[in-house]
């Protein structure tokens, strides 16, 4: 299910919005012995950055640490944390979007045949930094000036070549430009 994110566009101004697509892994156990071994079904690889939140005890909650080793059932990070795992935890790491494409469309209604803005990797409106999971969207001032003020809907989809995933969706409020 896509994240719902409502946003605003200032008519006649450049519009930038960035998304990071992450892959989550639910932590089911932790063993600390000089390295911290997390048991979690995952698609991580050694060298990826991972953030861990929601673990009790909290010393295992780590931000932007490098995965030392990884398998489909667990991963390790180098950290001196110790203590007995109690419960919880979610590990997230940017998904590798190398060779993905993306598209973002804005319409007055989801069923409307008219796109008021159409940005893609192909037309240069979207840039994907694959290894970072980053999807960067940019509409020029000329593009936003062509949109009437009002409330619209949008979504952004990424495409691996075989699977299309809706990354984000929501409402866009276009505020009218006064200075022209």
N, C-alpha and C positions, 0 to 999 in steps of 0.2 A: 504494500500500500504506500502510495506517495505521501511525502510530507506536505502539509498544508502551510503555505507561507504567503501571507498577503503583503503587497508592496505598493509603492507609489512611484509614478513617473511624473516628472516636471516637464510639461509640454515645452518643446523647444530647447531642451537641455540634454546633454549626453546622459545616458542611463547605464549604470554598471551594476551587475549583481553576480555574486560568486557562490557556487555550491561545492561542497566536498562530499563525494559519494563514498560512504564507508561500508565495510563489511563487518557485521557484528559476530561475536562468539560468546555464548553463555558459559561462564566459568562454573565448574562443578566440583573442583578440588584444587588445593594449592599445597605444595610441599616446598619448603625452603631449606636449602643445604649449601649456601654460598651462591647459588643461583636460585631464582624463583621459578618453579615449574608449575605451570597452570594447566589443568586438565580442562579442555574445551574443544569440542568439534569445531574446526575452523578451516579456512582456506589461506592462512597466512604463510609467508615465506621468510626465511632468515634474511635479516637486513631491513625488513619493513619496520616502520615506526608503529607503535601501538599505544593506546591509552586505555587504562583500566579504571573503572569506577564502580561503586556500589558494593565493594567487598567489606566484610567484617572479618578480622580487624582491619582498620583503615590504612595501616602501613603498607598494605598491598595495592592500594589505589595509586597508580603511577600515571604520569602524563608524558606522552611523546618519548617513550623509551624504545630502544632498538631490540628487535627479536633476535636472540642469539641462535636458537635452533627452533625448528618447527616440524610438526607432523600433522596428519589429519585429525589426531586426537588430543594434541596439546602443543604448547610452546614454552620456551624458557627465555627469561631476561636476566641480565646480570644486575643484581641488586642485593644489598645486605639485609633486607627485611627478614625478620624472624617472627614466629608466633604461630599459633594453631588456627587454621582456617575454620571459620564458624559458618559463614553462609554468604551467598550473593555474588554478584559480580558480572560485569559485562565488559568485554574487551572489544575495542573498535580500532580498525586500521583502514586507511584510505584504500579503496579498491583500485586495482590497476586497470585503467581505462584506455590503455594503449590500443590503437586501431579502432576505437569506438568513434561513432559519429553522434551528433546531437541536433535536436531541433526544438525551438521554442516558438509557440504561436500565441497571439493574443486575439481574442474575438469578443464581440458584444455578448454572445451567449454560446455555450458549448455547441449548440446545434446550428449556429450561424455559418453559412457558406463563405462569408467574407472574413478574411484575415486582416486585422488592422496593423499587425506587425508579424513578420515571419523572419526569424533569425535561425541560421543553421551553421554547422561547421563548414558546409560547402560554400555559403555566401559570405563567410568571414564574420558573421555576427556572434559566433560562439567559438571559443578556443578551449581545447581539452589538453590539460597537462596530465598525461596518462598515468605515470608512476605515482603522482600525488593525489589522484582521484578528483582533480579539480576541474570544474566546468565553469568557465568565465563567459558571461554574457555581456554584450555591449551593443546598445543602439545609439546611433549618432543623433546629434541635435536635429538634423534635417528629418530623420525618421520619426522622432518623437513629436516634432512640430506638425507632422502630417496626421497625427491622431487627434480626433476631437476629444475635448475634456469629457469625463464621465467615468463610469464604473464598468470594468471589463473582467473577463476571466482569462486565465492562461494556464498552460502546463509546459513542462520541459521534459523531453524524453531522450534517453540515451539508447543507442543501438549498437550491439556487438557484432552485427552482421547476421545473427541468427535469433537473437532475443532482444525485444524492445522493452525497456523498463521506464515507467514514468517516475522521474526523479523527484519532481515537485509540482504542485498545483496551487492555485489560489485566485484571489481577486487582485486586480490592479486598478488603482484609482489614478486617473490622469488629471492632474491639476492644471488649470488654464495658465498659459503664459500671459503676463501683463506687459512686460518690457519686450518690445519688438523693434 
